[in-house]
Amino acid sequence: MRTKYNTYNSFSGKTRASLSLLGIIPFLLVVYLFVIERINLTETAVLFSAFALLSILFGFMIIRRSADQLGNLAKLTAAMESNGKWEPLHINADQEMTDIADNFNSMLRQLESSNREIKEQGIQLMRYARDLALSTERARKEEEIRNRLSRYVGKNLVDMLVNSQEGVLISNERKVVTLLFADIRGFSTMAERMQAEDVVAMLNQFFGTMVDIVFSHNGVLDKFVGDQIMAVFGLISDDGSAPQDAVRAAIKMQEAVQDLMRIRTKCGLETFKIGIGINTGSAIVGNVGSENRMDYTVIGDSVNTAARLEKIARGGEIIIGAKTYSQIREIFKAVKRGQVSVKNKSEKVLCYQIVTQTMNADGIAKPLQN
């Protein structure tokens, strides 16, 4: 079958054409000399002609062999391209074509090595992409957990919990903190008149408003006990502002309850007031519970005192302990309420009542108006 390597544009075709011309021209010269010029045919001329013919034929065979080797080399590479199977070339040919085949094999080995590296890098990139997807998913879930926890304990404490080391959320310690207890007055009697769904809706509305206020004043939600809320101030920061933060939060809570009751009155719903007790003192702060369920809470006499102060506070009142008063008296207006008995304490506790009617928007006391 005729191939493109037999055309004039190929090395083989040009070689054949050149050899044909080299063979024809001497014979034409012989014919011219013996036929036209009528030169006598001698043995020398015959021998010379035969030698010239043999030389041309021998040279043609040598060059034709090289041309065939070159064409064979081209066919081998073309077959590899069509089959898609790249294998080293093994040929027995002239030095130049052997060098071409060796260079081709070297380039092929380099391509195979590059191809392996590309595949390995592709696999590594797939692993990176998978790890990145997993990390993104973990980050998304962690953010969801942070957001959920923030609804309970506030963002600052969530960051402390997430960043804690050695499997302990936060180390146990004795610390001076300020406790706040708030409770709905007459809740049990009111709940008996309401449907269960309405009671839950009311509590969710109340707690949602109160918790936002606690968090906005650097407080930490400790727990809900029925209609009671317990918050701790001074866990996040140690700058001594916990008593002030707690009183400001309490004032905002009373104001928020008044606004909430105006809305509920317009809607024909049950209304209520809350009493708030605040106390400052030393307490044990830490993790209490079991391996499967643990609470981060505060324990101590100061906690019991704060709870007792909340019990004696009437609706709309804020009752604070003596230590809290000593740290806020230059900022907030308070009047002495007297001494109260506290369970498990032999001595009575001196307490004060915050005057809320004269507070400005920043929670700072203004002179009383007579």
Buried (B, 14 or more C-beta within 10 A) or exposed (E): EEEEBBEEEBBBBEBBEEBEEBBEEBEEEBEEBBEEEEEEEEEEBEEEBEEBBEEBEEEBEEBBEBBBBBBEBBEBEEEBEEEEEBEEBEBEBBEEBBEBBEEBBEEBEEEEEEEEEEEEEEEEEEEEEEEEEEEEEEEEEEEEEBEEBBEBBBEBBBBBBEEEEEEEBBEEEEBBBBBBBBBBBEBEEBBEEBEEEEBEEBBEBBBEBBBBBBBEBBBBBBEBEEBBBBBBBBBBEEEEBBBBBBBBBBBBBBBBBEEBBEEBEEEEBBBBBBBBBBBBBBBBBBEEEEEEEEEBBBBBBBBBBBBBBBBBBEBBBBBBBBBBBEBBBEBBBBEEBEEBEBEEEEEEBBBBBBBBEEBEEEBEBEEEEE
